[in-house]
Amino acid sequence: TYNHTLGPEPQTLHPARVYSEDYATFLGAGNYATDFAAGTAPGDMFGDGRDGPMPTNGTLDNANGSAFGVVNGMAGSTSVVVSDAYGVWRINAGDVVLIHQTQGVGAGNWELNKAVSDFVGSGTYTLQYPLHYTYYSAGSQIIRVPQYSTCNVTGTVMPQTPWNGTWGGIIAVMCNESLNISGTIDASGYGFRGGERRTENTPQNRGHTGEGYLGFYNYLEADCWSNNNSKGNGGGSGHGWVIGWGTERYSSGGGGGSNQMAGGGGSCSTLNDRCWCAGGGASAIGSTNMSTVFLGGGGGGGGAGYEGWEDGRAGGDGGGYIFLSARDIIFTGNVRSNGTPGEAVFGSYEHTGAGGGGGAGGAVYLRGSSISLGSGSVSAVG
């Protein structure tokens, strides 16, 4: 008999072949075996720890392992064209990358892959696996996923930057050991942008549309009469004060952005019978299994008042996308990707600067061999 001590951490070892209880059905193979219907999971699904300990608080910037680029690549190909957005040279051979079509054609598609060589800046590079989807440079991004060894979040950890129309709004982390969250990981307000304040009452008395997966940031939308004027998952804009069919019409509020729940429609704060073209709430989008993932939609801006100085108020920003993959995830703190509220209504009657619609919650994806919420919480609400 030969005896051998398992180590260094026996509890982290997983069987290579898994059968049903009666041994009649082979269920899977690999370091982390799963049913074949779901595919087998690779041994490095939680990363290899190459980036060392995760910072306990602060922004996950380039110094802490993050990098962003704009990407273009065809489904079935391993070749991608990358434009440097923020420190893309930080991506080295063997690094895990998350690719996401944030806006435009194919919005919501995403996947993980690996770099075959070092990225030295903008250029054409090879990935380890063929792409599942086609990614278009207008609205897509490639992000380095830090592979930390130990992860203890005691403060507040945030993404590098909010979505800025080209890149940002996503935080992605792998942890080779346990991820202990006693503080907060927060991407609230890092998603699609709310419509900005409307500082005049012309042309056509329109407010600014909230941004969504179709774009349309700060679009001046006129078509609101009996129509929902939202764009993608961005809330529709409210209308400013106007004389319509001989009646004074007061400014109306912007509509709410959406994600997997629809946004609420805008309204008037004064004399609803004189409400005029309130912003439409955005329709629900996305999939519950997160095969597609969207940033939270921005809220539509409100309409301005009679003299124009009564600014239409800004819409709220949507939540970002949080991806966490760790051997064990233990919560006593919080993970948040909430939308921010729109600005409140200002004034009254003809001097009303109508309120902005709220931004929608973003997305949170958790992957672990075990996940314990404990006294903590996960939220992605608008």
N, C-alpha and C positions, 0 to 999 in steps of 0.2 A: 504494500500500500504506500502510495506517495501522497504526502500531505503538503499543501501549499497555501499560504496565507494570502487572501485577496487584499489588494491595497492599491493605492493608498486610501481610497475611499470606496469600500465595497458597496455602499448604498448607491453609488453612481454608476455601477456596472449594469448593463442591460443585456438580455438574451439576444442572440443573433437570429434564432428561429422560434417562432411562436405558433402553437397549435391550439385548436379548440380543446375544451376540457376532456372530451372523449378521444382525443388524438386523431379524430377522423378527418379534420379539416386543417390544412396549413393556412395560417392567417397572415403571416408576413415574415420578412427578413430584414436584417440591418441592425445597426447599433441601437436604434429606437424603433422597434418593430410595430407596425400598425396593420390594420386590415388592408388587403390589396386594393379594396375599393377606394381607399383614401390614399393609396400609395405608401411606400415604405419611406421612413424618415432617415436622413443621413446622420452619421455620428457627430457631425460638426454643426448640427442645427442650432446650437446655442453658442457657436463661435469657439475659437481656440485660445482666447485670452490674450492675444497678441498686443492689445492696447493697455494692458495693465489695469490697475484699479480705476473704476469709474469715479469722476469727480462727485463729491457729495452735494454740491450745489453750484449754481451759476449756469451760464450759457454753454451749450455743447458746440463750441466753435472749432476752428481749424486746429488749434493747439490741443484740443481734447478729442481729436479724431474725426471730426466731420469735414465733409467736402461736398460741393454741389457743382453740377454742370448741366447744361442743356444738351439733350441727346436726340439723335435721329437713328432709327434702325428698323429693319424689316423683319417681320415674323419669319422664323425658320433660319435666320442668319445669326452668326456669332459676331458679326462686325457691326460696330456702332461708330457714328461720328459725334464727337463730343466738343462742345464749346465751353470753355472755362467760365464759370460764374463766380465761384468762390473757392480758391485753393484746391482745384481738382488734381493738382500734382500730388496731393496727399494720398491718392489712390494708388496702391502698390499691388504687385502680383500676389494673388491669393486673398485679397481683400474682398469682403462681401459688399455688394452694391444693391440698393433698392432703386428700381426704375418705376416711374409713375407718370402717366399721362394726366396731368393735373387739369388741363384745359384744352378745349378744341376737339378735333376728331378723335374718337376713341377714349374720351375722358373717362377716368375711373379705373382704367386698366392698370395693373401693376404686377410686379414680380421681383423675386430675388435672383441674383446671379453672382458670378465671381469674375474678377479681373484676371486675365492671363499674364499681363505685363504691367509695368509701371506706367501710369499716366503722367506725362511730363508737361502737360498743358493742353490746349486745344489740338485736336487731331483725330485720327481714325485708330480705333483700338479693338482688340479681340476679347470676347467674353468666353467663359468656359462652356456655357450651355447655349443652345439655340434659343432665340427669343420666342416666347409664346405669343406675343402681340407685336403689332407694328407701332412704333412711336414716332411722332412727328415733332420736329423741333419747335413748332409754335405751341408751347404749353406743356412740354415734357421736361422731366428732370431726372438726373442720375445722382444718387446720393451715396456717399461712403457710409457704411454701417459700422461703427466702432464695435470691436469684439473685446469686451472687458473681461478681466479675470474675476475680480470681486466687485460687488455693486452694493453700496450702502448709501441711499439717498436720505440725508438728514435735513437738508435745506430745501430750496426750490430749484429744480432743474428745468431749463426751457430750451426750445429750439434755437438754432443760430439766428434766424430772422423770420418775421412773418412773410406770408406770400406777398410778393411785390409786383405781380403781373408777369414775372418770368420764372422765378424760382423761390423756394422757401416754404415755410408753413408745415414742415414735416420734421419729426424727431424719430430716429430709429436707433435701437440699441440691442446688442446681444450681450449676454452675460454667461460665461462658462460655468459659474457657480450660482449661488442664490442671489436674487435681486431683492434686497430688503428696503422697503419704502416706508420710512417713518416720517419723512417730509412730504414733498409734493413734486410730481412731474406735471408741468402745466403748459398746454398749448392753447389756452383760451384766447380767442381773438387773433389767432395766427393764420386763420383761413382766408376765404375770399372777403374782399373789402366792401364795407357798406358805402352807399352813395354819400358823397360829401355834402356839406351844407350848400343850399341854393341861396346865393346872395343877391339875386335880382328876380324880378317877376316877368322877365321876357327872355327868350322868345317863347311865345305860346304858353307861358305860365307853367312850365314844367319843372319837376324836381329831378334829382339824379337817381338813376336806377342802381340797385345793388348788384355787385359782381357775382357771377356764378360760373359754372363749368363751360358755358358758352362765351364767357367774356362779358362785354357790355358794361365795363366799369364806368360809372358816371355818365352813362348814356342818357340823353334827354328824350324821354319817351312821351309822345303826344297821344298815341292811340290808347285811350283808357275808357272811352264811352262804351259801357256794357261789355268791355273786354278785360281779361286778366292781362295786365301789361308786364308781368314778371318775365325774366329772361333766364332760362335754365333753372338753376336753383338760387338765383339772385332775386330779391324782392323787388316788386314794381315801385315806381316812383309815384309820389303824391302830386297833386295839382295845386297851383297857386290861386290866389284870389282872382276872380274874373266876373264880368257881367255876362251871363249866359241866358239867352232867350228873355231878356228884359228883367232878369232877377239877379241880385247880388249873390254870388257863390263864394263861400269861404274856402280857404285852403284846406287840403286834406293830407292825411298822413301816409307815409310809405308802408309798403307791405313787408312782411317778414321773410327772411331767407329760409331755405329748407335743406334737409338731408334725408334721412329715412322717414321723417315726419314732415308734413306740409307746413308751410309758414302761414301765419294768420294775415288776413287782409287789413289794410289801413282803414282809418275812419276819420271823421271830423270830431273836434273837441267841443265845438259850439254849434248848436242848432243843426242836428243831423239831417233835417229835411232840406237843408241847403248844402249838404255835402256834395263835393264835386270831384269826380274821377279819383277816388281813393286808390292807392297803390295796391296791386294784386299780390296776394300771398303766393310764394313759389310752390310748385307741386313736389310731392315726395319723390325721391330718387334712391338709387343704390340697391344693394342686395344684402339680406340678413346674414349670409355666409361670408360676406366681405370679399367675394371674388372680384367685385369692383368696389373701390373706395373713393369717396369724394371729400374734399374740404367742405366745411360748413358754408352755406350761402350767405352773402352779405345782405343786410336789410336795405330796403329802398329809402331814399331821402324824402323828407316832406316838402310840400310846396310853400312858397314864400307868401307873405301878406301883401296887402293893397299897395303900399308905398315901396316895397322892395327891401327896406331896411329890416323888416321882420323876417329874418333868414328862415328858409325851410331847414329844418333840423336834419343832422346827419343820421344815416342808418348805422346800425351796429355791425361789427365785423364777425365773421363766422369762426368756428373753432378749427384748429389744424388737425393733422393726422399723427397719432402716436403709435409706434410699432415697438413692442417689447418682447424679446425672446430670451428666456432664461431657464436654467435647469429647474429652479424653483422660484416662484414669485410670492413674496410675503408682504401683505399690506397691513400697516397700522396707520399709514398716512393716506394720501390721496393722489389719484391720477385724474386730471381734468383736461377736457378739450371743449369748453363751453363757448357758446356765442356771447357776444357782449350786447347789452341793450342799446337801442337807438336813443338819440337825444330826446329829451322830453319837450312837449309842446311849449311854445312861448307866446304870450299875449292872448288876445281874444277877439272875436268877431272879425272885422276886416283887417285888423292888425295882428292876426294869428300867423305865427311861424309854425307850421304843422310839424308834428313829431315824426321822427324817423322810425322805420321798422327794425326789429331786433335781428341780430345775426343768429344763424342756426348753429347747433352743436356740430362738432367735427366727428372724428372717428378714433376709436381706440381698439387696437388689435393686440391681444395678449396670447403668448404661446409659451407653455412650460410643461414639464413633466408633472408638476403639481402647482396649483394656484390657490392661495389662501387669502381671502379678503380680510379676515380678522375684524378689527375695528375700523378698517379703512374703507374707502369708497372709490368708485369709478364713475365718472359722469361725463356725458357729452350732450348737453342740453342747450336749448336756445332760450 
